[in-house]
Amino acid sequence: MNDKNKNGYRLTLNVGMTIERAKNFILVLNAPFDIAGKSTEKIYGAGFALTILIN
């Protein structure tokens, strides 16, 4: 860690939702947004997960 980021911080809001349509199907969507920070880069992103259970 260098001295520039030694006292840095980041506040991230991670919003998302889960959809469960049946016993064997789950869909998860999320998106992290950095809303505040000091001595660090802001990062934005998206996440997706699909789970299917096969009997």
PDBQT receptor file of N, H, CA, C and O in Angstrom, charges set to zero:
ATOM      1  N   MET A   1       0.851  -1.172   0.000  1.00  0.00    +0.000 N 
ATOM      2  CA  MET A   1       0.000   0.000   0.000  1.00  0.00    +0.000 C 
ATOM      3  C   MET A   1       0.897   1.234   0.000  1.00  0.00    +0.000 C 
ATOM      4  O   MET A   1       1.839   1.329   0.786  1.00  0.00    +0.000 OA
ATOM      5  N   ASN A   2       0.597   2.164  -0.876  1.00  0.00    +0.000 N 
ATOM      6  H   ASN A   2      -0.168   2.087  -1.514  1.00  0.00    +0.000 HD
ATOM      7  CA  ASN A   2       1.400   3.379  -0.897  1.00  0.00    +0.000 C 
ATOM      8  C   ASN A   2       0.793   4.448   0.011  1.00  0.00    +0.000 C 
ATOM      9  O   ASN A   2      -0.342   4.305   0.467  1.00  0.00    +0.000 OA
ATOM     10  N   ASP A   3       1.542   5.513   0.272  1.00  0.00    +0.000 N 
ATOM     11  H   ASP A   3       2.463   5.629  -0.098  1.00  0.00    +0.000 HD
ATOM     12  CA  ASP A   3       1.089   6.557   1.192  1.00  0.00    +0.000 C 
ATOM     13  C   ASP A   3      -0.127   7.314   0.679  1.00  0.00    +0.000 C 
ATOM     14  O   ASP A   3      -0.898   7.850   1.476  1.00  0.00    +0.000 OA
ATOM     15  N   LYS A   4      -0.313   7.366  -0.634  1.00  0.00    +0.000 N 
ATOM     16  H   LYS A   4       0.314   6.931  -1.281  1.00  0.00    +0.000 HD
ATOM     17  CA  LYS A   4      -1.440   8.105  -1.197  1.00  0.00    +0.000 C 
ATOM     18  C   LYS A   4      -2.778   7.479  -0.787  1.00  0.00    +0.000 C 
ATOM     19  O   LYS A   4      -3.728   8.207  -0.500  1.00  0.00    +0.000 OA
ATOM     20  N   ASN A   5      -2.871   6.151  -0.755  1.00  0.00    +0.000 N 
ATOM     21  H   ASN A   5      -2.099   5.559  -0.989  1.00  0.00    +0.000 HD
ATOM     22  CA  ASN A   5      -4.120   5.471  -0.432  1.00  0.00    +0.000 C 
ATOM     23  C   ASN A   5      -4.214   5.015   1.021  1.00  0.00    +0.000 C 
ATOM     24  O   ASN A   5      -5.165   4.330   1.396  1.00  0.00    +0.000 OA
ATOM     25  N   LYS A   6      -3.241   5.387   1.832  1.00  0.00    +0.000 N 
ATOM     26  H   LYS A   6      -2.468   5.943   1.527  1.00  0.00    +0.000 HD
ATOM     27  CA  LYS A   6      -3.194   4.925   3.212  1.00  0.00    +0.000 C 
ATOM     28  C   LYS A   6      -4.431   5.365   4.006  1.00  0.00    +0.000 C 
ATOM     29  O   LYS A   6      -4.945   4.588   4.811  1.00  0.00    +0.000 OA
ATOM     30  N   ASN A   7      -4.912   6.582   3.798  1.00  0.00    +0.000 N 
ATOM     31  H   ASN A   7      -4.495   7.213   3.145  1.00  0.00    +0.000 HD
ATOM     32  CA  ASN A   7      -6.066   7.094   4.529  1.00  0.00    +0.000 C 
ATOM     33  C   ASN A   7      -7.309   7.163   3.649  1.00  0.00    +0.000 C 
ATOM     34  O   ASN A   7      -8.237   7.911   3.954  1.00  0.00    +0.000 OA
ATOM     35  N   GLY A   8      -7.342   6.407   2.578  1.00  0.00    +0.000 N 
ATOM     36  H   GLY A   8      -6.588   5.799   2.330  1.00  0.00    +0.000 HD
ATOM     37  CA  GLY A   8      -8.473   6.433   1.670  1.00  0.00    +0.000 C 
ATOM     38  C   GLY A   8      -9.631   5.585   2.176  1.00  0.00    +0.000 C 
ATOM     39  O   GLY A   8      -9.461   4.693   3.008  1.00  0.00    +0.000 OA
ATOM     40  N   TYR A   9     -10.797   5.885   1.656  1.00  0.00    +0.000 N 
ATOM     41  H   TYR A   9     -10.935   6.609   0.980  1.00  0.00    +0.000 HD
ATOM     42  CA  TYR A   9     -11.992   5.105   1.970  1.00  0.00    +0.000 C 
ATOM     43  C   TYR A   9     -12.943   5.164   0.785  1.00  0.00    +0.000 C 
ATOM     44  O   TYR A   9     -12.806   6.017  -0.092  1.00  0.00    +0.000 OA
ATOM     45  N   ARG A  10     -13.903   4.254   0.767  1.00  0.00    +0.000 N 
ATOM     46  H   ARG A  10     -14.013   3.561   1.480  1.00  0.00    +0.000 HD
ATOM     47  CA  ARG A  10     -14.903   4.214  -0.284  1.00  0.00    +0.000 C 
ATOM     48  C   ARG A  10     -16.232   3.790   0.326  1.00  0.00    +0.000 C 
ATOM     49  O   ARG A  10     -16.277   2.845   1.113  1.00  0.00    +0.000 OA
ATOM     50  N   LEU A  11     -17.313   4.479  -0.029  1.00  0.00    +0.000 N 
ATOM     51  H   LEU A  11     -17.276   5.247  -0.668  1.00  0.00    +0.000 HD
ATOM     52  CA  LEU A  11     -18.666   4.132   0.398  1.00  0.00    +0.000 C 
ATOM     53  C   LEU A  11     -19.420   3.634  -0.825  1.00  0.00    +0.000 C 
ATOM     54  O   LEU A  11     -19.595   4.368  -1.798  1.00  0.00    +0.000 OA
ATOM     55  N   THR A  12     -19.866   2.377  -0.771  1.00  0.00    +0.000 N 
ATOM     56  H   THR A  12     -19.723   1.781   0.019  1.00  0.00    +0.000 HD
ATOM     57  CA  THR A  12     -20.512   1.743  -1.917  1.00  0.00    +0.000 C 
ATOM     58  C   THR A  12     -21.956   1.400  -1.578  1.00  0.00    +0.000 C 
ATOM     59  O   THR A  12     -22.245   0.850  -0.515  1.00  0.00    +0.000 OA
ATOM     60  N   LEU A  13     -22.855   1.732  -2.495  1.00  0.00    +0.000 N 
ATOM     61  H   LEU A  13     -22.620   2.179  -3.358  1.00  0.00    +0.000 HD
ATOM     62  CA  LEU A  13     -24.254   1.338  -2.406  1.00  0.00    +0.000 C 
ATOM     63  C   LEU A  13     -24.440   0.170  -3.357  1.00  0.00    +0.000 C 
ATOM     64  O   LEU A  13     -24.221   0.305  -4.561  1.00  0.00    +0.000 OA
ATOM     65  N   ASN A  14     -24.843  -0.975  -2.826  1.00  0.00    +0.000 N 
ATOM     66  H   ASN A  14     -25.021  -1.085  -1.848  1.00  0.00    +0.000 HD
ATOM     67  CA  ASN A  14     -24.993  -2.187  -3.628  1.00  0.00    +0.000 C 
ATOM     68  C   ASN A  14     -26.475  -2.538  -3.686  1.00  0.00    +0.000 C 
ATOM     69  O   ASN A  14     -27.024  -3.106  -2.742  1.00  0.00    +0.000 OA
ATOM     70  N   VAL A  15     -27.115  -2.195  -4.799  1.00  0.00    +0.000 N 
ATOM     71  H   VAL A  15     -26.668  -1.734  -5.565  1.00  0.00    +0.000 HD
ATOM     72  CA  VAL A  15     -28.549  -2.450  -4.959  1.00  0.00    +0.000 C 
ATOM     73  C   VAL A  15     -28.747  -3.702  -5.800  1.00  0.00    +0.000 C 
ATOM     74  O   VAL A  15     -27.917  -4.031  -6.648  1.00  0.00    +0.000 OA
ATOM     75  N   GLY A  16     -29.839  -4.388  -5.560  1.00  0.00    +0.000 N 
ATOM     76  H   GLY A  16     -30.513  -4.121  -4.872  1.00  0.00    +0.000 HD
ATOM     77  CA  GLY A  16     -30.085  -5.588  -6.333  1.00  0.00    +0.000 C 
ATOM     78  C   GLY A  16     -31.465  -6.157  -6.080  1.00  0.00    +0.000 C 
ATOM     79  O   GLY A  16     -32.244  -5.643  -5.278  1.00  0.00    +0.000 OA
ATOM     80  N   MET A  17     -31.740  -7.248  -6.799  1.00  0.00    +0.000 N 
ATOM     81  H   MET A  17     -31.107  -7.666  -7.451  1.00  0.00    +0.000 HD
ATOM     82  CA  MET A  17     -33.025  -7.927  -6.627  1.00  0.00    +0.000 C 
ATOM     83  C   MET A  17     -32.858  -9.397  -6.964  1.00  0.00    +0.000 C 
ATOM     84  O   MET A  17     -31.944  -9.791  -7.688  1.00  0.00    +0.000 OA
ATOM     85  N   THR A  18     -33.764 -10.197  -6.420  1.00  0.00    +0.000 N 
ATOM     86  H   THR A  18     -34.506  -9.877  -5.831  1.00  0.00    +0.000 HD
ATOM     87  CA  THR A  18     -33.782 -11.631  -6.669  1.00  0.00    +0.000 C 
ATOM     88  C   THR A  18     -35.149 -12.010  -7.218  1.00  0.00    +0.000 C 
ATOM     89  O   THR A  18     -36.172 -11.562  -6.702  1.00  0.00    +0.000 OA
ATOM     90  N   ILE A  19     -35.171 -12.832  -8.261  1.00  0.00    +0.000 N 
ATOM     91  H   ILE A  19     -34.339 -13.196  -8.681  1.00  0.00    +0.000 HD
ATOM     92  CA  ILE A  19     -36.414 -13.325  -8.843  1.00  0.00    +0.000 C 
ATOM     93  C   ILE A  19     -36.421 -14.842  -8.712  1.00  0.00    +0.000 C 
ATOM     94  O   ILE A  19     -35.518 -15.525  -9.196  1.00  0.00    +0.000 OA
ATOM     95  N   GLU A  20     -37.450 -15.355  -8.053  1.00  0.00    +0.000 N 
ATOM     96  H   GLU A  20     -38.183 -14.800  -7.660  1.00  0.00    +0.000 HD
ATOM     97  CA  GLU A  20     -37.607 -16.798  -7.902  1.00  0.00    +0.000 C 
ATOM     98  C   GLU A  20     -38.947 -17.172  -8.532  1.00  0.00    +0.000 C 
ATOM     99  O   GLU A  20     -39.999 -16.981  -7.922  1.00  0.00    +0.000 OA
ATOM    100  N   ARG A  21     -38.905 -17.705  -9.754  1.00  0.00    +0.000 N 
ATOM    101  H   ARG A  21     -38.050 -17.860 -10.249  1.00  0.00    +0.000 HD
ATOM    102  CA  ARG A  21     -40.122 -18.003 -10.501  1.00  0.00    +0.000 C 
ATOM    103  C   ARG A  21     -40.655 -19.406 -10.241  1.00  0.00    +0.000 C 
ATOM    104  O   ARG A  21     -41.850 -19.644 -10.411  1.00  0.00    +0.000 OA
ATOM    105  N   ALA A  22     -39.829 -20.306  -9.848  1.00  0.00    +0.000 N 
ATOM    106  H   ALA A  22     -38.858 -20.113  -9.710  1.00  0.00    +0.000 HD
ATOM    107  CA  ALA A  22     -40.252 -21.688  -9.601  1.00  0.00    +0.000 C 
ATOM    108  C   ALA A  22     -39.319 -22.293  -8.557  1.00  0.00    +0.000 C 
ATOM    109  O   ALA A  22     -38.408 -21.619  -8.078  1.00  0.00    +0.000 OA
ATOM    110  N   LYS A  23     -39.535 -23.539  -8.207  1.00  0.00    +0.000 N 
ATOM    111  H   LYS A  23     -40.275 -24.087  -8.596  1.00  0.00    +0.000 HD
ATOM    112  CA  LYS A  23     -38.683 -24.195  -7.221  1.00  0.00    +0.000 C 
ATOM    113  C   LYS A  23     -37.254 -24.380  -7.720  1.00  0.00    +0.000 C 
ATOM    114  O   LYS A  23     -36.336 -24.540  -6.916  1.00  0.00    +0.000 OA
ATOM    115  N   ASN A  24     -37.055 -24.362  -9.035  1.00  0.00    +0.000 N 
ATOM    116  H   ASN A  24     -37.800 -24.232  -9.689  1.00  0.00    +0.000 HD
ATOM    117  CA  ASN A  24     -35.737 -24.677  -9.583  1.00  0.00    +0.000 C 
ATOM    118  C   ASN A  24     -35.103 -23.543 -10.390  1.00  0.00    +0.000 C 
ATOM    119  O   ASN A  24     -34.209 -23.797 -11.197  1.00  0.00    +0.000 OA
ATOM    120  N   PHE A  25     -35.540 -22.311 -10.193  1.00  0.00    +0.000 N 
ATOM    121  H   PHE A  25     -36.267 -22.104  -9.538  1.00  0.00    +0.000 HD
ATOM    122  CA  PHE A  25     -35.037 -21.192 -10.992  1.00  0.00    +0.000 C 
ATOM    123  C   PHE A  25     -34.858 -19.958 -10.107  1.00  0.00    +0.000 C 
ATOM    124  O   PHE A  25     -35.821 -19.482  -9.507  1.00  0.00    +0.000 OA
ATOM    125  N   ILE A  26     -33.647 -19.446 -10.023  1.00  0.00    +0.000 N 
ATOM    126  H   ILE A  26     -32.864 -19.833 -10.511  1.00  0.00    +0.000 HD
ATOM    127  CA  ILE A  26     -33.367 -18.224  -9.254  1.00  0.00    +0.000 C 
ATOM    128  C   ILE A  26     -32.495 -17.305 -10.110  1.00  0.00    +0.000 C 
ATOM    129  O   ILE A  26     -31.485 -17.738 -10.665  1.00  0.00    +0.000 OA
ATOM    130  N   LEU A  27     -32.883 -16.066 -10.209  1.00  0.00    +0.000 N 
ATOM    131  H   LEU A  27     -33.704 -15.715  -9.758  1.00  0.00    +0.000 HD
ATOM    132  CA  LEU A  27     -32.141 -15.051 -10.951  1.00  0.00    +0.000 C 
ATOM    133  C   LEU A  27     -31.789 -13.916  -9.987  1.00  0.00    +0.000 C 
ATOM    134  O   LEU A  27     -32.669 -13.373  -9.320  1.00  0.00    +0.000 OA
ATOM    135  N   VAL A  28     -30.509 -13.561  -9.915  1.00  0.00    +0.000 N 
ATOM    136  H   VAL A  28     -29.794 -14.002 -10.457  1.00  0.00    +0.000 HD
ATOM    137  CA  VAL A  28     -30.047 -12.490  -9.028  1.00  0.00    +0.000 C 
ATOM    138  C   VAL A  28     -29.377 -11.412  -9.868  1.00  0.00    +0.000 C 
ATOM    139  O   VAL A  28     -28.482 -11.704 -10.662  1.00  0.00    +0.000 OA
ATOM    140  N   LEU A  29     -29.807 -10.171  -9.696  1.00  0.00    +0.000 N 
ATOM    141  H   LEU A  29     -30.534  -9.933  -9.052  1.00  0.00    +0.000 HD
ATOM    142  CA  LEU A  29     -29.225  -9.015 -10.378  1.00  0.00    +0.000 C 
ATOM    143  C   LEU A  29     -28.756  -8.027  -9.320  1.00  0.00    +0.000 C 
ATOM    144  O   LEU A  29     -29.484  -7.746  -8.368  1.00  0.00    +0.000 OA
ATOM    145  N   ASN A  30     -27.557  -7.503  -9.476  1.00  0.00    +0.000 N 
ATOM    146  H   ASN A  30     -26.966  -7.732 -10.249  1.00  0.00    +0.000 HD
ATOM    147  CA  ASN A  30     -27.081  -6.486  -8.540  1.00  0.00    +0.000 C 
ATOM    148  C   ASN A  30     -26.169  -5.497  -9.254  1.00  0.00    +0.000 C 
ATOM    149  O   ASN A  30     -25.599  -5.791 -10.306  1.00  0.00    +0.000 OA
ATOM    150  N   ALA A  31     -26.047  -4.318  -8.653  1.00  0.00    +0.000 N 
ATOM    151  H   ALA A  31     -26.509  -4.080  -7.799  1.00  0.00    +0.000 HD
ATOM    152  CA  ALA A  31     -25.213  -3.264  -9.228  1.00  0.00    +0.000 C 
ATOM    153  C   ALA A  31     -24.590  -2.449  -8.099  1.00  0.00    +0.000 C 
ATOM    154  O   ALA A  31     -25.306  -1.753  -7.379  1.00  0.00    +0.000 OA
ATOM    155  N   PRO A  32     -23.266  -2.521  -7.931  1.00  0.00    +0.000 N 
ATOM    156  CA  PRO A  32     -22.593  -1.687  -6.930  1.00  0.00    +0.000 C 
ATOM    157  C   PRO A  32     -22.245  -0.318  -7.509  1.00  0.00    +0.000 C 
ATOM    158  O   PRO A  32     -21.720  -0.221  -8.619  1.00  0.00    +0.000 OA
ATOM    159  N   PHE A  33     -22.540   0.736  -6.754  1.00  0.00    +0.000 N 
ATOM    160  H   PHE A  33     -22.966   0.657  -5.853  1.00  0.00    +0.000 HD
ATOM    161  CA  PHE A  33     -22.215   2.105  -7.141  1.00  0.00    +0.000 C 
ATOM    162  C   PHE A  33     -21.448   2.768  -6.007  1.00  0.00    +0.000 C 
ATOM    163  O   PHE A  33     -21.943   2.830  -4.881  1.00  0.00    +0.000 OA
ATOM    164  N   ASP A  34     -20.266   3.255  -6.284  1.00  0.00    +0.000 N 
ATOM    165  H   ASP A  34     -19.864   3.204  -7.198  1.00  0.00    +0.000 HD
ATOM    166  CA  ASP A  34     -19.514   4.015  -5.287  1.00  0.00    +0.000 C 
ATOM    167  C   ASP A  34     -20.085   5.422  -5.246  1.00  0.00    +0.000 C 
ATOM    168  O   ASP A  34     -20.092   6.127  -6.255  1.00  0.00    +0.000 OA
ATOM    169  N   ILE A  35     -20.564   5.829  -4.075  1.00  0.00    +0.000 N 
ATOM    170  H   ILE A  35     -20.558   5.256  -3.256  1.00  0.00    +0.000 HD
ATOM    171  CA  ILE A  35     -21.201   7.137  -3.972  1.00  0.00    +0.000 C 
ATOM    172  C   ILE A  35     -20.326   8.169  -3.276  1.00  0.00    +0.000 C 
ATOM    173  O   ILE A  35     -20.596   9.366  -3.374  1.00  0.00    +0.000 OA
ATOM    174  N   ALA A  36     -19.298   7.738  -2.583  1.00  0.00    +0.000 N 
ATOM    175  H   ALA A  36     -19.079   6.765  -2.503  1.00  0.00    +0.000 HD
ATOM    176  CA  ALA A  36     -18.375   8.676  -1.940  1.00  0.00    +0.000 C 
ATOM    177  C   ALA A  36     -17.040   7.982  -1.721  1.00  0.00    +0.000 C 
ATOM    178  O   ALA A  36     -16.963   6.757  -1.624  1.00  0.00    +0.000 OA
ATOM    179  N   GLY A  37     -16.005   8.781  -1.647  1.00  0.00    +0.000 N 
ATOM    180  H   GLY A  37     -16.067   9.776  -1.726  1.00  0.00    +0.000 HD
ATOM    181  CA  GLY A  37     -14.697   8.208  -1.391  1.00  0.00    +0.000 C 
ATOM    182  C   GLY A  37     -13.621   9.262  -1.305  1.00  0.00    +0.000 C 
ATOM    183  O   GLY A  37     -13.803  10.404  -1.727  1.00  0.00    +0.000 OA
ATOM    184  N   LYS A  38     -12.486   8.852  -0.745  1.00  0.00    +0.000 N 
ATOM    185  H   LYS A  38     -12.339   7.924  -0.402  1.00  0.00    +0.000 HD
ATOM    186  CA  LYS A  38     -11.336   9.745  -0.608  1.00  0.00    +0.000 C 
ATOM    187  C   LYS A  38     -10.090   8.954  -0.988  1.00  0.00    +0.000 C 
ATOM    188  O   LYS A  38      -9.865   7.858  -0.474  1.00  0.00    +0.000 OA
ATOM    189  N   SER A  39      -9.293   9.501  -1.878  1.00  0.00    +0.000 N 
ATOM    190  H   SER A  39      -9.476  10.391  -2.296  1.00  0.00    +0.000 HD
ATOM    191  CA  SER A  39      -8.026   8.898  -2.308  1.00  0.00    +0.000 C 
ATOM    192  C   SER A  39      -8.206   7.502  -2.899  1.00  0.00    +0.000 C 
ATOM    193  O   SER A  39      -7.368   6.625  -2.688  1.00  0.00    +0.000 OA
ATOM    194  N   THR A  40      -9.287   7.297  -3.632  1.00  0.00    +0.000 N 
ATOM    195  H   THR A  40      -9.967   8.009  -3.804  1.00  0.00    +0.000 HD
ATOM    196  CA  THR A  40      -9.538   6.020  -4.294  1.00  0.00    +0.000 C 
ATOM    197  C   THR A  40     -10.383   6.260  -5.540  1.00  0.00    +0.000 C 
ATOM    198  O   THR A  40     -11.090   7.263  -5.635  1.00  0.00    +0.000 OA
ATOM    199  N   GLU A  41     -10.307   5.344  -6.484  1.00  0.00    +0.000 N 
ATOM    200  H   GLU A  41      -9.732   4.529  -6.407  1.00  0.00    +0.000 HD
ATOM    201  CA  GLU A  41     -11.090   5.472  -7.700  1.00  0.00    +0.000 C 
ATOM    202  C   GLU A  41     -12.528   5.045  -7.452  1.00  0.00    +0.000 C 
ATOM    203  O   GLU A  41     -12.784   4.141  -6.656  1.00  0.00    +0.000 OA
ATOM    204  N   LYS A  42     -13.483   5.704  -8.145  1.00  0.00    +0.000 N 
ATOM    205  H   LYS A  42     -13.275   6.438  -8.792  1.00  0.00    +0.000 HD
ATOM    206  CA  LYS A  42     -14.864   5.270  -8.091  1.00  0.00    +0.000 C 
ATOM    207  C   LYS A  42     -15.059   4.140  -9.090  1.00  0.00    +0.000 C 
ATOM    208  O   LYS A  42     -14.529   4.178 -10.200  1.00  0.00    +0.000 OA
ATOM    209  N   ILE A  43     -15.823   3.139  -8.686  1.00  0.00    +0.000 N 
ATOM    210  H   ILE A  43     -16.253   3.107  -7.784  1.00  0.00    +0.000 HD
ATOM    211  CA  ILE A  43     -16.054   1.970  -9.520  1.00  0.00    +0.000 C 
ATOM    212  C   ILE A  43     -17.556   1.730  -9.627  1.00  0.00    +0.000 C 
ATOM    213  O   ILE A  43     -18.286   1.829  -8.641  1.00  0.00    +0.000 OA
ATOM    214  N   TYR A  44     -18.002   1.414 -10.833  1.00  0.00    +0.000 N 
ATOM    215  H   TYR A  44     -17.410   1.334 -11.634  1.00  0.00    +0.000 HD
ATOM    216  CA  TYR A  44     -19.394   1.063 -11.079  1.00  0.00    +0.000 C 
ATOM    217  C   TYR A  44     -19.409  -0.310 -11.733  1.00  0.00    +0.000 C 
ATOM    218  O   TYR A  44     -18.468  -0.668 -12.441  1.00  0.00    +0.000 OA
ATOM    219  N   GLY A  45     -20.456  -1.073 -11.507  1.00  0.00    +0.000 N 
ATOM    220  H   GLY A  45     -21.221  -0.781 -10.932  1.00  0.00    +0.000 HD
ATOM    221  CA  GLY A  45     -20.480  -2.404 -12.097  1.00  0.00    +0.000 C 
ATOM    222  C   GLY A  45     -21.869  -2.998 -12.106  1.00  0.00    +0.000 C 
ATOM    223  O   GLY A  45     -22.845  -2.350 -11.726  1.00  0.00    +0.000 OA
ATOM    224  N   ALA A  46     -21.945  -4.245 -12.545  1.00  0.00    +0.000 N 
ATOM    225  H   ALA A  46     -21.153  -4.771 -12.854  1.00  0.00    +0.000 HD
ATOM    226  CA  ALA A  46     -23.202  -4.982 -12.580  1.00  0.00    +0.000 C 
ATOM    227  C   ALA A  46     -22.890  -6.456 -12.386  1.00  0.00    +0.000 C 
ATOM    228  O   ALA A  46     -21.838  -6.947 -12.794  1.00  0.00    +0.000 OA
ATOM    229  N   GLY A  47     -23.814  -7.140 -11.762  1.00  0.00    +0.000 N 
ATOM    230  H   GLY A  47     -24.668  -6.741 -11.430  1.00  0.00    +0.000 HD
ATOM    231  CA  GLY A  47     -23.646  -8.569 -11.536  1.00  0.00    +0.000 C 
ATOM    232  C   GLY A  47     -24.910  -9.322 -11.908  1.00  0.00    +0.000 C 
ATOM    233  O   GLY A  47     -26.019  -8.799 -11.795  1.00  0.00    +0.000 OA
ATOM    234  N   PHE A  48     -24.727 -10.550 -12.351  1.00  0.00    +0.000 N 
ATOM    235  H   PHE A  48     -23.827 -10.975 -12.443  1.00  0.00    +0.000 HD
ATOM    236  CA  PHE A  48     -25.825 -11.390 -12.795  1.00  0.00    +0.000 C 
ATOM    237  C   PHE A  48     -25.526 -12.828 -12.396  1.00  0.00    +0.000 C 
ATOM    238  O   PHE A  48     -24.427 -13.327 -12.642  1.00  0.00    +0.000 OA
ATOM    239  N   ALA A  49     -26.481 -13.485 -11.792  1.00  0.00    +0.000 N 
ATOM    240  H   ALA A  49     -27.373 -13.080 -11.593  1.00  0.00    +0.000 HD
ATOM    241  CA  ALA A  49     -26.311 -14.900 -11.440  1.00  0.00    +0.000 C 
ATOM    242  C   ALA A  49     -27.605 -15.636 -11.748  1.00  0.00    +0.000 C 
ATOM    243  O   ALA A  49     -28.694 -15.164 -11.422  1.00  0.00    +0.000 OA
ATOM    244  N   LEU A  50     -27.477 -16.774 -12.366  1.00  0.00    +0.000 N 
ATOM    245  H   LEU A  50     -26.592 -17.157 -12.631  1.00  0.00    +0.000 HD
ATOM    246  CA  LEU A  50     -28.617 -17.613 -12.713  1.00  0.00    +0.000 C 
ATOM    247  C   LEU A  50     -28.376 -19.009 -12.139  1.00  0.00    +0.000 C 
ATOM    248  O   LEU A  50     -27.345 -19.630 -12.397  1.00  0.00    +0.000 OA
ATOM    249  N   THR A  51     -29.340 -19.488 -11.361  1.00  0.00    +0.000 N 
ATOM    250  H   THR A  51     -30.177 -18.984 -11.151  1.00  0.00    +0.000 HD
ATOM    251  CA  THR A  51     -29.230 -20.820 -10.785  1.00  0.00    +0.000 C 
ATOM    252  C   THR A  51     -30.427 -21.654 -11.248  1.00  0.00    +0.000 C 
ATOM    253  O   THR A  51     -31.581 -21.267 -11.062  1.00  0.00    +0.000 OA
ATOM    254  N   ILE A  52     -30.131 -22.788 -11.847  1.00  0.00    +0.000 N 
ATOM    255  H   ILE A  52     -29.194 -23.102 -11.999  1.00  0.00    +0.000 HD
ATOM    256  CA  ILE A  52     -31.188 -23.704 -12.286  1.00  0.00    +0.000 C 
ATOM    257  C   ILE A  52     -30.897 -25.066 -11.676  1.00  0.00    +0.000 C 
ATOM    258  O   ILE A  52     -29.810 -25.617 -11.856  1.00  0.00    +0.000 OA
ATOM    259  N   LEU A  53     -31.867 -25.604 -10.956  1.00  0.00    +0.000 N 
ATOM    260  H   LEU A  53     -32.750 -25.157 -10.810  1.00  0.00    +0.000 HD
ATOM    261  CA  LEU A  53     -31.744 -26.925 -10.357  1.00  0.00    +0.000 C 
ATOM    262  C   LEU A  53     -32.388 -27.944 -11.283  1.00  0.00    +0.000 C 
ATOM    263  O   LEU A  53     -33.562 -27.822 -11.634  1.00  0.00    +0.000 OA
ATOM    264  N   ILE A  54     -31.618 -28.944 -11.674  1.00  0.00    +0.000 N 
ATOM    265  H   ILE A  54     -30.664 -29.043 -11.389  1.00  0.00    +0.000 HD
ATOM    266  CA  ILE A  54     -32.114 -30.000 -12.558  1.00  0.00    +0.000 C 
ATOM    267  C   ILE A  54     -32.306 -31.257 -11.720  1.00  0.00    +0.000 C 
ATOM    268  O   ILE A  54     -31.358 -31.782 -11.136  1.00  0.00    +0.000 OA
ATOM    269  N   ASN A  55     -33.530 -31.724 -11.672  1.00  0.00    +0.000 N 
ATOM    270  H   ASN A  55     -34.300 -31.298 -12.146  1.00  0.00    +0.000 HD
ATOM    271  CA  ASN A  55     -33.857 -32.948 -10.891  1.00  0.00    +0.000 C 
ATOM    272  C   ASN A  55     -33.465 -34.174 -11.667  1.00  0.00    +0.000 C 
ATOM    273  O   ASN A  55     -33.655 -35.293 -11.190  1.00  0.00    +0.000 OA
TER     274      ASN A  55
